[in-house]
């Protein structure tokens, strides 16, 4: 059975490539086939606004009450949610990766609030690495497969080890599932499992 999402997108992109559709018409056609009306730019804006609100203290009631951030495992709290998008604050700890995963039928975006993250993204041939520091943003279209881990303190410009590494994430539609992958010895990607979850970037607590 053909996917009702993938097929219209593929057909619209093919029409653009052949010149049969004007770019603005094609953009509307592709957008209408996606699972959400929100675009990556919208999600980036939401994560940026969420980061500003956290810094302004508007979500202090959701933060660890004693001011001590977890050190054993990732921590997350939902900042806002509706039927269209959910926004999360995630606290990262050293040496705990998310494993290679996608976000199933959800688009995603993040803004790094403090510290730094290392992202390992599958580009179709190999894993490519980049480091995102405070203020950096990234968006994740459908099919994006990556692993995310807290970067060492020297990348974050932290003056003292143990400062929290925090990021704000948005997903639209809200997360319902994630698939996990491994890179084979032949240089290909193999799916190992799919799980139903509404938790961001893996098993955050």
Secondary structure, DSSP 4 states (H G I P E B T S, - for coil): ---TTHHHHHHHHHHHHHT-S-HHHHHHHHHHHSS-S--HHHHHHHHHHHHHHHHTTTTGGGS-TTS---SSS-EEEEEEE-SS-EEEEEEE-TT----SB--TT-EEEEEEEESEEEEEEE-SSSEEEEEEETT-EEEE-TT--EEEEEPPHHHHT-SSTTPPEEEEEEEESPP-EEEEEEE-TTS-EEEEEEEE--STTSS--
